[in-house]
Amino acid sequence: MRKPILIANWKMNGSLHSNQALLVRMLSKLRPFRKTMDMAICPPFPYLFQVRDLLGYTGIALGAQNTSRASSGAHTGEVSATMLQEMGCRYVLVGHSERRALYHESDRDVAARFRLVCSANMAPVLCVGETLEEREQGQTMAVIERQLRAVIGETGMAGLVGSIIAYEPVWAIGTGRTATPERVSETHRAIRQFLESCQAGVGESIRIVYGGSVKAGNAADLFQSPEVDGGLIGGASLQADEFSAIGAALANTVTEADSECDTLD
């Protein structure tokens, strides 16, 4: 059984004071879920030191929101994967829809970043998804397969082992619109089938999480599918009560699955 994971993406939000207040409240609320799922916090780069120290020995991992496509050198303003690894990061987001759309990161750029994260012994969280126009044209899986093939071409299927895929329909990011649970489950299953067609075993072993206006009110429905291994949470991760409620919804799916297994035994 794949272990669920909940990832907080703070985006470009926070301050030294607000980060501490948020995490002090959040960590106490997340404590009951540490054994049932993996969790990670991805703050902006300047706060990695602070968040790393606040997470301490809680078992919640530190993550980063992006990395450079270069390993070192004359790249002013960039942060390399090895720097993030040295900082203590375990996860790095690559290819987030905002990076692709606002900063014009191509599939090739994303694949290069993915490879460097793997090389630094961290787990990439590869974000894939379609725009509203692509969805309406029935191009969802064509877009996602293109994004995945770029990474496979860079690292081979071996690069995907130990990574995480985050399906985030672009039209649902920060809009308040959410894909239906049925559509999310269907898309996750299609991603697994594509990966299985590339190499047996990869599709069923890799964790695929959903991101796209997840909140306490819809988390239980989104996580009910066995195809959904957790969430990549944006705005709701800036609110301790909201994020912990999402964690509780994810933890409940694990409890229910364990109860079903006990019944079958």
C-alpha positions in Angstrom: 0.0 0.0 0.0 1.3 3.4 -1.0 1.8 5.7 2.0 -0.2 9.0 1.7 1.6 12.3 1.7 0.4 15.8 2.4 2.6 18.7 1.1 2.1 22.4 2.0 3.2 24.9 -0.7 3.3 28.3 1.0 4.1 30.0 -2.4 5.3 33.6 -1.9 3.8 34.1 1.5 5.0 34.4 5.1 7.3 36.3 7.4 9.5 35.3 10.3 6.8 36.2 12.8 3.8 34.7 10.9 5.7 31.5 10.0 6.5 30.8 13.7 3.0 31.5 14.8 1.5 29.3 12.0 3.9 26.3 12.6 3.5 26.4 16.4 -0.2 26.0 16.0 0.0 23.7 13.0 2.5 21.2 14.4 0.4 20.4 17.5 -2.6 19.7 15.3 -0.6 17.5 12.9 1.0 15.4 15.5 -1.7 12.7 15.5 -1.2 12.0 11.8 2.6 11.5 11.7 2.4 7.7 11.8 -0.3 7.4 9.1 1.2 9.7 6.4 4.3 11.6 5.3 4.1 15.4 5.5 6.2 18.2 4.1 6.3 22.0 4.3 7.6 24.0 1.3 8.3 27.6 2.4 9.9 30.4 0.3 13.7 30.1 0.0 14.5 32.8 2.6 12.7 30.9 5.3 14.2 27.4 4.8 16.5 27.8 7.8 13.7 29.0 10.1 11.2 26.3 9.0 13.9 23.6 9.2 14.6 24.5 12.8 11.0 24.7 13.7 10.2 21.3 12.2 13.1 19.9 14.2 12.4 16.2 15.1 8.7 16.3 14.4 9.0 13.9 11.5 7.6 16.5 9.1 10.0 17.1 6.2 11.3 20.3 4.7 10.7 20.9 1.0 11.5 23.6 -1.6 9.3 25.2 -4.2 11.7 25.1 -7.1 15.4 24.7 -8.0 17.7 26.0 -10.8 18.1 23.9 -14.0 21.9 24.6 -13.5 24.0 22.8 -11.0 26.2 25.8 -10.2 27.9 28.8 -11.7 27.0 32.3 -12.9 23.3 32.2 -12.4 22.5 35.2 -10.2 19.3 34.8 -8.2 19.1 31.0 -8.7 19.3 28.2 -6.0 20.8 24.9 -6.9 19.6 21.4 -5.9 22.7 20.7 -3.9 22.2 23.8 -1.9 18.7 22.7 -1.1 19.9 19.2 -0.1 22.5 20.7 2.1 19.8 22.8 3.7 18.0 19.6 4.7 15.3 19.5 2.0 13.8 16.1 1.2 11.3 17.2 -1.5 11.4 19.8 -4.2 8.5 20.9 -6.4 9.3 21.0 -10.1 7.1 22.2 -12.9 4.4 23.9 -10.8 1.8 25.4 -13.1 2.7 28.9 -11.9 6.3 28.3 -12.9 5.3 27.0 -16.3 2.8 29.8 -17.0 4.3 32.9 -15.4 8.0 32.1 -15.8 7.8 30.2 -19.0 9.5 27.0 -17.8 9.3 24.5 -20.6 8.9 20.7 -20.4 12.7 20.6 -21.1 13.4 23.1 -18.2 11.3 21.0 -15.8 13.0 17.8 -16.9 16.4 19.3 -16.2 15.4 20.4 -12.8 13.9 17.0 -12.1 17.1 15.3 -13.0 19.2 17.5 -10.7 16.8 17.0 -7.8 17.2 13.2 -8.2 21.0 13.6 -8.5 21.0 15.4 -5.1 19.2 12.5 -3.5 15.9 14.4 -2.9 12.5 13.5 -4.1 11.1 15.6 -7.0 7.4 16.4 -6.8 6.6 16.7 -10.5 3.5 18.9 -11.2 1.5 18.0 -14.3 -1.8 19.2 -15.6 -3.9 20.8 -18.3 -5.3 24.3 -18.9 -9.1 24.9 -19.1 -8.8 25.2 -22.9 -6.9 21.9 -23.1 -9.4 20.2 -20.9 -12.4 21.4 -23.0 -10.6 20.1 -26.1 -10.2 16.7 -24.5 -6.4 17.0 -24.4 -5.9 16.3 -20.7 -3.9 13.1 -21.0 -2.1 14.2 -24.2 -0.7 17.2 -22.2 0.2 15.1 -19.1 1.8 12.4 -21.2 3.9 15.0 -23.0 5.0 16.4 -19.6 5.9 13.0 -18.3 7.7 11.9 -21.5 10.0 15.0 -21.2 11.1 13.7 -17.8 11.4 10.1 -18.8 13.6 11.2 -21.7 15.9 13.0 -19.3 16.2 10.4 -16.5 14.6 7.2 -17.8 11.9 5.4 -15.9 14.4 5.0 -13.0 14.2 8.7 -12.3 10.5 8.3 -11.5 11.1 5.7 -8.8 10.8 7.5 -5.4 9.4 10.6 -7.0 5.9 12.0 -6.5 3.5 13.2 -9.2 1.1 16.0 -8.4 -1.9 16.3 -10.7 -2.9 19.9 -10.7 -5.3 21.0 -13.3 -4.2 24.6 -14.1 -7.8 25.8 -14.2 -8.3 24.8 -10.6 -5.1 26.4 -9.1 -6.1 29.3 -6.8 -9.5 29.7 -8.6 -11.7 28.1 -6.1 -12.8 25.6 -8.8 -12.0 22.0 -8.1 -12.1 18.9 -10.4 -14.8 16.5 -9.3 -13.6 13.5 -7.3 -14.6 11.2 -10.1 -12.5 13.2 -12.7 -9.5 13.3 -10.3 -9.7 9.5 -9.8 -10.1 8.9 -13.5 -7.1 11.1 -14.3 -4.9 9.5 -11.7 -5.8 6.1 -13.0 -4.9 7.2 -16.5 -1.5 8.4 -15.4 -0.8 5.1 -13.7 -1.8 3.2 -16.8 0.5 5.4 -18.9 3.4 4.7 -16.5 2.6 1.0 -16.4 2.7 1.0 -20.2 6.2 2.5 -20.0 7.5 0.0 -17.3 5.6 -2.5 -15.3 5.3 -1.8 -11.6 6.0 1.9 -11.8 2.5 3.1 -12.2 1.2 1.1 -9.2 4.1 2.1 -6.9 4.4 5.8 -7.5 2.5 8.2 -5.3 0.1 10.6 -7.2 -1.3 13.4 -5.2 -3.9 16.0 -6.2 -3.5 19.8 -6.1 -6.1 22.3 -7.1 -8.1 24.4 -4.5 -8.2 21.6 -2.0 -9.8 22.6 1.3 -11.3 21.1 4.4 -14.7 21.1 2.8 -13.8 19.0 -0.2 -10.8 17.0 1.0 -12.7 13.9 2.2 -14.4 13.5 -1.2 -11.2 14.0 -3.1 -9.2 11.6 -1.0 -11.8 8.8 -1.0 -10.4 7.3 -4.2 -7.5 4.8 -3.7 -6.0 6.4 -6.8 -5.3 9.6 -4.8 -2.3 9.4 -2.5 -2.6 12.8 -0.8 -2.5 16.4 -1.7 -0.4 19.3 -2.7 -2.0 22.2 -0.8 -1.5 25.8 -1.6 -3.6 28.6 0.1 -5.2 26.3 2.7 -1.7 25.4 4.0 -1.4 28.9 5.4 -4.2 28.3 7.9 -3.4 25.9 10.7 -7.0 24.7 11.3 -7.8 24.3 7.6 -4.6 22.4 6.8 -5.0 20.1 9.8 -8.6 19.4 8.8 -7.3 18.3 5.4 -4.7 16.1 7.2 -7.5 14.5 9.2 -9.5 13.8 6.1 -6.5 12.1 4.6 -5.8 10.1 7.8 -9.4 8.9 7.8 -8.9 7.3 4.4 -6.0 5.3 5.8 -8.0 4.2 8.9 -10.9 3.2 6.7 -8.6 1.2 4.4 -7.0 -0.6 7.4 -10.5 -1.4 8.7 -11.5 -3.0 5.4 -8.3 -5.1 5.4 -9.0 -6.3 8.9 -12.6 -7.2 7.8 -11.3 -9.2 4.9 -8.8 -11.0 7.1 
